[in-house]
Amino acid sequence: MEKNSKIYVAGHRGMVGSAIVRELERQGYTNIITRTHAQLDLCRQQAVEDFFAAEQPEYVFLAAAKVGGIVANQSALADFMYDNMIMEMNVIHAAWQNGCKKLLFLGSSCIYPRLAPQPMKESCLLTSELEKTNEAYALAKISGLKYCEYLNRQYGTYYISVMPTNLYGPNDNYHPEHSHVLPALIRRFHEAKENGVERVTCWGDGSPLREFLYVDDLANLCVFLMNNYSGNETVNAGSGKELTIKALTELVAKVVGYEGVIEWDTTRPNGTPRKLLDVSKAKALGWTYRTELEDGIRLAYDDFLNNPMRAER
């Protein structure tokens, strides 16, 4: 990408999209195009085609998605499949129709099999059964990355896919029911501390292992890959480090300053027992993460405290 290349970031108000905009601006890119949902509904094919025909972006970062934690995924299976599949297909197809030089599609580590060998390599995609609690979202994301692959094969495009691990950071969703585990814990412990609650109950038994990546590190990788990688195989984005949900919970409580008792409700689902990405491909390309987990949680908590939208999200 040239510094004045026309770059469209889809989903620029979300956690990932906003981080990509920040990273592009930090690196001196000056021609960034964005649209709010009110300005452009990515689920409307004609609207997306009209936008691409008018704007003719040279590069596209596709970060727009409908996302949520276990509760949201289980309660809105059809919505998660339809919204994600239709918006990604609309954007990728319109990019191809209008001669976009390169597109980067963002997926999720949930595309990999529930019991995939750990750490999960990019090559383990579609080798066995998916995790049922987020199957609809995973199937939509798999469809998006496969469409990019098929366009590359059939039409010689240069569309790439990145599969991040669990993300957190500025502009996260802190909704008490529809957020992911780390932001949900930040909100829960903050409110417990503020209200003098002596006990906090968390889902499952705390045994699942998880990996986390600060969202600005992901954004740095996305810009790096847009400039340095072309290939049909997806690229994993992660830290290469894991910890139990129990350890994560205790770390978030420490950062927030909650000193009460943490209890576990073992009648609630744990989700996938272990999710660690093999990030050797990204490292071999010359990239590695920068932000350690405790430092990142402190930055995320500061964002939570200063985010006026946190009560609504």
N, C-alpha and C positions, 0 to 999 in steps of 0.2 A: 504494500500500500504506500502511495505517496502521501505526504503530509496534507495535500489539498484534495485527495481522492474523496469522492462522494460516498459516505458511509452511512448506511441505515441501521440503527439499533432498534430492533423490535422488542417491545417490553421494557422501555427505558425507565419506567417508574418503579419497576420491581427491584428486588434485591440484586439480582444478577445483572440486569440491564443497566441499572444506575451505576453499578461498579464498572461495567465496561465503558460507559460514557466517561466516568472519572478517569479511567486509565488512558483512554484515547486522548482526552484533553491534557492529561499529565505528560503524555509523549509528544504533544504538539500537533495532533491532528485537528484541522480547522473547519472541516466541511461535514459535520455530523448531522444527520437528519433524524428527527424523532416525531412521533405522533402519539397523542393520548388515545385512550380507548374511545372517548367521545368523538375525537377527530377521525379515527379509523378503526372500525370493528374488524379485526382480523378473521372473524368467523364468517364474514360476508365476502364471498368470492369476487363479485363484481367490483366492490369497493377496493379490495386489495389489488386487483388487476388494473383498475383506473389509477391508483396511487403509483404503482410501479411504472406504468406507461408515461405518467406525467413527470415523475421525479428521476427515473432512470438511475438508481443507485448502482455504483460499481461494486461495492462490497456490502454484505449483509451479515449482521450478527443476530441470529434468531434466538432471543432469550425470552420471548413471550410464552407463557404457559399458565395453565390452571394448576396450582399446587396446593398441598396440604399434608397433614400428618395422617396417622392411622384412622382416626375417627372420620375425618373428611373423606378419605379414600373409600372407606367401607360404606359410608352413608350415601355417597353420590357416585356410584360406579359408572353409570351411564353418562353422567355429566363430564366426569373426568376423561372418559374415552372420547366422547364426541368433541368437546371443546378443544382438547389438545390435538386430536387428529386433524380436525378441520382447519384450525388456524395454521398448523405447520404445513399442511399440504397446500393451502392457499398461498402462503408466503414462498415456499420453495418453488412451486410451479410458476408463480408470477416472476420470480427471480430468473428462472430459466427462460421463460418466454421473452424477457426483456434484456437478455444478454449480460446478466450480472457476471462479473469476472470471477468472483469467489463468494461462497456462503459458508458460514460456520453455524452448525446446528447444535444446540445444547440439549442434552438428554439428562439421564440420571443413572446412578449406579444400580437402581432397582431393576434395570433391564436385564441384569444377569440372573442366572438360576438361583433359587433359594438355597440350595446346598452345593453351590459351585465350589471347586477347590480354592482354598485360600492361600495367598492373596489372589484375587480374581484377575486373570489376564483378559485382554480384549477378545482373545480367540475363544473364550468360553461362552460367548453369546449363543443362545438358542440350543444349548447342548442338553438341557433338562428343564424341569418344571419351574415356573416362576413362583414367587411368594404371593399367596392368595390375597393378602391384605392390601396390596397395591397393584394387582395384576392389570386392572384396566388402564392405569396410568402407564405402566411399563409397556403394555402392548401398543399404546399410542406412540410412545417414544421410539420403540423398535421400528414401527412403521416409518417414522420420520427419518431415522438414520438409514434405513434400507432404501427409501426413496432417493436420498442423496447418493447412495452407492449405485443404484440402478441408473440414475441420470449420468453419473460419471462413466459408467460402462457403455451406455447406449449413445450418449451425445458428447462425451469427452469434456464434461464440465469438471470444475475443480471445487467440489463441495465436500466439506469435511465435518466430522462429528466429534464432539467432546462429551465424555460422560463423567461428570463430577461426583464425588462422594457427598456426604452430608455437608451442606453449606450453612454458614451463619455470618452475621455482620450487619452493617448499616442497612436500613430500610427492610429489615426482616419483618415477617408477619408474627405478631405477638398475641394473636387471638387465643383465648383460653381453651378452645376446643379444636380449632382448625389449623393450628400451627404445628411445626415440627418440634422435635424433642428439646433441642437446646433453647430456642427462644421461649418455648412453653415453660421450661424450668426457670428461666430468668424472670418471667412475669410472675410465676407462682411463688417463688421465694421472695421476690420483692414485695408482693402484696402481703405475704405472711409476715414478713419483717415489719412492714408499715402498720399492720393490724394487730400485732402482738400474738399471732397464732403460734401455739407451742408445738404443734405436730403437723407435718405435711405428708400426705400419702401420694406415692408415685405408682405408676402402672407396672405390672409384671414383677419379676424378682430381681431385676438389676443385673442379670448375668449376661445379656447380649453384648457382644463386642461391636463397637462402632468407631469409625474414622471421621474426622471433621477437617474441613478446609475453610479458612477465612476467605470471604467472597472477593476481596480485593486481590488476593493471590490468584484466584481463578481468573479474574479479569485480565491480570497480567499474562497468564498462560494463553488465554484466548487471542489476545493481540499478537503474542509471540507465534502461535500456531498459524494465524492468518498470514503472517509474513514468512514462515519457515517450514510449513508442512503441507504436503498434498498426498492423499492416499485414501483408499476405500475403507481401511480399518479404522475404527474409532480410536480415540486417544483418551485414556483414563486421566482424570485430574484428582489428585489427592495428596495427602501428606505422607502416606506410607506408614503412618503410626495409628495405633488403635488403643482404646481403653474400654472398660465395661461401662454400661449405663450407670451402674452404682458409683463408680469412680467419677464419672462425668457429673452426676448429681451432687456429689460431695464438693466437687470443684466449683460448680456454679453457686452452691450455697456459700462457699467460702468467699468468692468474689463479691457476691451480693451483700454478704454480711449477715446471713441468716444463721442463728445459733440454736434453733429448735431441733426437735427429733424428726428424723426421716423414716417413714414406714413404707412398706411395700404391699400392694394389693395383688396377690398372686392369681386372683380370678381374672385379671385383665391380661390381654395378649402381650407377649414379648415382641412379636414380629420376627424377622429373620434372625437366627442365632448369631451369625457373624457376617460382617460386611467390610472387608478390607480390599482395597484395590491394589493391583500390581501397577506401580507407577514407573516401572523401569523404562518404558517407551518414552515418556516425557523427559525423564532424566537423560536418556541417551541422545535426545534431541537438543539437550543443553539447558533444560529448565528444572528448577526445584522450588518448593514452597518457601515462604519467608517468615510467616507469622506463627509463633508457637501458640498452643491452645489457650493457656491461661492469659497470655497477653491479648489474644483475640477476644476472649470472653469479656475482659475488662473494656475493650473498645466497644463491643456489642452492648454491654450494660450501659455504658455512657450514652450510646445512641438511643437506647430504650428510655433513659431518663430524660433525654432532650428531644424525643420524638413526639410531637403533639398529636400524631395520629394513632398512637399505640392503644388508646382506649377503644378505638373503633376497629382495630385490626387484630 
